Amino acid sequence: MRKALCLLMLLAACTRSQPEQRAVVLATTTSFQDSGLLDELVTRFRAAGGPPIKAIAVGTGEALAMGERGDADVLVVHAPEAEEAFVKAGHGVNRRALWHNDFLLVGPPSDPAGLRDLKTAAEALGKLAGAKAGFASRGDDSGTHKKEKALLKLAEIDPWEGYLSVGQGMGETLRIASEKALYTLTDRGTWLTLRSTLALEPLVQGDPPLDNPYHVIEVNPARHAQANQAGARRFADFLVSPEIQSFVARFGEETLGQPLFIPDAAGGTGVAGR
């Protein structure tokens, strides 16, 4: 009995002596979270022995700002030009492609502005502006908002009467658009996840400028000594691994009828520049 008690005490002491793994702060997009993929991947990462992930879902602009301040260890974002500037300025390293989907313009089933037969997003936005139709903009410097602004520039138009800046994440913006019968721009992953709850329909899609690539970037430890470099690299390597890329390729098929994302990290390398 005494030997067994001593053994239990020894095991308990050994368990207590093992240092806890330092959490990795992930700054990421609300679309990654709203799609449900983030929670699935964090669960798999932890089950594989990875450290805790403290995920903070914000717009891509704020995620990059967090990395610039050193308030995050690793980023998952979807605004290529802003990402490239972030890395060029020395704030991030090892930017790698993860996956992509696309954006689409959605609106009320009655489609009062008549977008349904249009082929390009620029033409559709021009028609919305001309009709002064109601449009819900993220208005939060997210990747989706950056894409919207790029499309407005492409169409050579400015925000119009009826253009509503809501300052919310993708899921909430879709809900507002649904409740108020507005048009909006959404990523496909969040749209597929929430579409059954919304009074909206896809109207314009498939236009090349609506492409939506995601990348992972590690915060530069040379710029921010407190960054959890080892944890960030471990999580980034996990995301681009063949096993996880294969999982992403199937994610959504069973429940939504199609995958939410198309993997881009061929061979697990995830070389940026897709």
C-alpha positions in Angstrom: 0.0 0.0 0.0 2.8 2.4 0.9 4.7 1.6 -2.3 1.5 2.3 -4.4 1.0 5.6 -2.5 4.6 6.6 -3.1 4.3 5.7 -6.8 1.1 7.9 -7.1 2.9 10.8 -5.4 5.9 10.5 -7.7 3.6 10.5 -10.8 1.8 13.5 -9.6 5.0 15.3 -8.9 6.3 14.5 -12.4 3.0 15.8 -14.0 3.3 19.0 -12.1 6.9 19.5 -13.1 6.1 19.4 -16.8 5.9 23.0 -18.1 2.6 24.1 -19.7 2.9 24.9 -23.4 2.7 28.6 -24.1 -0.4 29.7 -25.9 -0.2 30.9 -29.5 -2.1 34.1 -30.2 -3.8 33.8 -33.6 -5.2 37.0 -35.2 -7.6 35.9 -37.9 -10.6 36.9 -40.0 -14.2 36.6 -38.9 -14.9 34.7 -42.1 -12.4 31.9 -41.0 -14.3 31.8 -37.7 -17.9 32.1 -39.1 -17.3 29.3 -41.5 -16.7 26.9 -38.7 -13.3 25.8 -40.0 -11.3 27.6 -37.4 -12.8 25.6 -34.5 -12.3 22.4 -36.3 -8.7 23.0 -37.0 -7.9 24.2 -33.5 -9.5 21.1 -32.1 -7.3 18.9 -34.4 -4.2 20.9 -33.6 -4.7 20.4 -29.9 -5.4 16.7 -30.3 -2.1 16.4 -32.1 -0.3 17.8 -29.1 -0.1 21.4 -30.2 -0.1 24.3 -27.7 -3.3 26.2 -26.8 -4.5 28.6 -29.5 -5.9 32.0 -28.4 -7.9 33.0 -31.5 -9.0 36.6 -31.9 -11.3 37.0 -34.9 -11.3 40.5 -36.3 -11.1 42.0 -39.8 -7.9 41.4 -41.8 -6.9 45.1 -41.3 -7.0 44.8 -37.5 -5.3 41.4 -37.6 -2.4 42.9 -39.5 -2.3 45.8 -37.1 -2.2 43.4 -34.2 0.8 41.7 -35.8 2.5 45.1 -36.4 2.1 45.9 -32.7 3.3 42.5 -31.6 -0.1 41.6 -30.1 -0.3 38.3 -32.1 2.1 35.5 -32.9 0.6 34.3 -36.2 -2.0 35.6 -38.7 -4.5 34.0 -41.0 -5.7 36.8 -43.4 -7.1 37.4 -46.9 -6.0 40.7 -48.3 -2.9 40.0 -50.5 -1.7 43.5 -51.2 -1.9 44.5 -47.5 -0.2 41.2 -46.6 2.6 41.8 -49.0 3.1 45.3 -47.5 3.1 43.9 -44.0 5.9 41.4 -44.9 7.9 44.0 -46.9 7.8 46.3 -43.9 9.4 43.6 -41.8 6.5 42.8 -39.5 5.9 39.3 -40.8 7.9 36.3 -42.1 7.2 33.0 -43.9 4.0 34.0 -45.6 2.4 30.9 -47.1 -0.7 30.2 -49.2 -3.4 28.2 -47.4 -6.6 28.0 -49.4 -9.0 30.1 -51.4 -12.7 30.5 -52.2 -14.4 33.5 -53.7 -16.6 36.4 -53.0 -20.2 36.8 -54.3 -22.7 39.6 -54.3 -26.0 38.5 -52.6 -29.3 40.3 -52.2 -33.0 40.0 -51.7 -34.7 37.3 -53.8 -36.8 40.0 -55.5 -33.6 41.6 -56.8 -35.0 45.1 -57.2 -31.8 46.5 -58.7 -31.8 43.7 -61.4 -28.3 42.2 -60.8 -29.2 38.6 -61.5 -28.1 38.5 -65.2 -24.9 40.5 -64.8 -21.5 38.9 -65.3 -19.1 41.3 -63.5 -19.0 42.7 -60.0 -18.0 46.1 -61.3 -21.1 46.3 -63.5 -23.3 45.1 -60.6 -21.9 47.8 -58.2 -22.4 50.4 -60.9 -26.0 49.4 -61.2 -26.5 49.5 -57.5 -25.0 53.0 -57.3 -27.2 54.2 -60.2 -30.3 52.8 -58.5 -29.2 54.1 -55.1 -30.0 50.6 -53.9 -29.4 49.6 -50.3 -26.0 48.0 -49.7 -24.5 46.7 -46.4 -20.8 47.3 -46.3 -18.6 45.6 -43.7 -17.0 49.0 -43.1 -14.3 47.5 -40.9 -11.1 47.4 -43.0 -11.5 43.6 -43.2 -10.3 41.6 -46.2 -13.9 41.7 -47.5 -14.1 45.4 -47.0 -10.8 45.9 -48.8 -12.1 43.8 -51.7 -15.2 45.9 -51.8 -13.2 49.1 -52.0 -11.0 47.6 -54.8 -14.2 46.7 -56.7 -15.6 50.2 -56.3 -12.3 51.6 -57.6 -12.4 49.2 -60.5 -16.0 50.3 -61.3 -14.9 54.0 -60.9 -17.7 54.8 -58.4 -17.9 56.1 -54.9 -20.3 55.0 -52.1 -23.8 56.2 -52.8 -27.0 57.1 -51.0 -28.2 53.8 -49.7 -24.7 52.5 -49.0 -24.7 51.5 -45.3 -21.4 51.0 -43.4 -22.3 48.6 -40.6 -18.8 48.0 -39.0 -19.5 44.3 -38.3 -18.1 40.9 -39.0 -19.3 38.9 -42.0 -21.9 36.9 -40.2 -23.6 39.9 -38.6 -23.4 41.9 -41.9 -25.2 39.1 -43.7 -27.9 39.1 -41.0 -28.3 42.9 -41.3 -28.6 42.6 -45.0 -31.2 39.9 -44.7 -33.3 41.7 -42.2 -33.2 45.0 -44.1 -33.4 43.5 -47.7 -30.0 44.9 -48.6 -27.4 43.8 -51.1 -23.9 42.9 -49.7 -20.6 41.3 -50.6 -19.7 38.0 -48.8 -17.1 35.3 -48.9 -18.5 32.0 -50.0 -17.5 30.1 -46.8 -19.6 32.2 -44.5 -22.4 32.4 -47.1 -22.6 28.6 -47.3 -22.6 28.2 -43.6 -25.4 30.8 -42.9 -27.5 30.7 -46.1 -30.3 28.6 -44.6 -30.9 31.4 -42.0 -30.9 34.3 -44.5 -33.5 35.8 -46.9 -30.8 36.4 -49.5 -29.8 34.8 -52.8 -26.5 34.8 -54.7 -26.7 37.1 -57.7 -23.2 37.8 -59.1 -20.4 35.3 -58.8 -17.6 33.7 -60.8 -16.0 37.0 -61.9 -12.1 36.7 -61.6 -11.8 39.9 -59.4 -13.9 38.1 -56.8 -11.1 35.6 -56.1 -10.4 35.3 -52.3 -7.0 33.7 -51.3 -6.0 33.2 -47.6 -2.5 33.1 -46.3 -0.7 32.4 -43.0 2.0 34.8 -41.8 4.2 34.4 -38.7 4.9 37.6 -36.8 8.6 38.5 -37.2 10.4 37.6 -33.9 13.3 39.9 -34.9 10.9 42.8 -34.7 8.9 41.5 -31.7 11.1 39.5 -29.3 8.1 38.4 -27.2 6.5 36.6 -30.1 5.9 32.9 -29.6 8.0 31.9 -32.7 8.1 28.2 -32.0 4.3 28.0 -31.4 3.5 30.2 -34.5 5.7 28.1 -36.8 4.2 24.8 -35.4 0.6 26.1 -36.1 1.5 27.4 -39.5 3.2 24.2 -40.5 0.1 22.3 -39.3 -2.1 24.4 -41.5 -0.1 23.7 -44.7 0.5 20.0 -43.9 -0.9 17.5 -46.5 -3.3 16.0 -43.9 -4.9 19.3 -43.0 -5.0 20.5 -46.7 -6.9 17.3 -47.5 -9.3 17.9 -44.6 -9.9 21.4 -45.8 -10.7 20.1 -49.3 -13.6 18.1 -47.9 -14.8 20.5 -45.2 -18.4 21.4 -45.8 -19.2 18.7 -48.3 -21.2 16.5 -46.0 -23.2 19.2 -44.3 -23.4 21.9 -47.0 -23.1 20.0 -50.3 -19.8 21.6 -51.3 -16.4 22.4 -49.8 -16.0 25.9 -48.3 -12.4 26.3 -49.4 -10.0 25.0 -52.0 -6.6 24.1 -50.7 -3.6 25.9 -52.1 -0.6 24.5 -50.1 0.3 21.8 -52.6 2.6 19.3 -51.0 2.4 21.1 -47.7 4.7 23.9 -48.8 2.1 26.6 -49.1 4.4 28.8 -51.2 2.9 32.3 -51.4 2.0 33.9 -54.6 -0.9 31.9 -55.9 
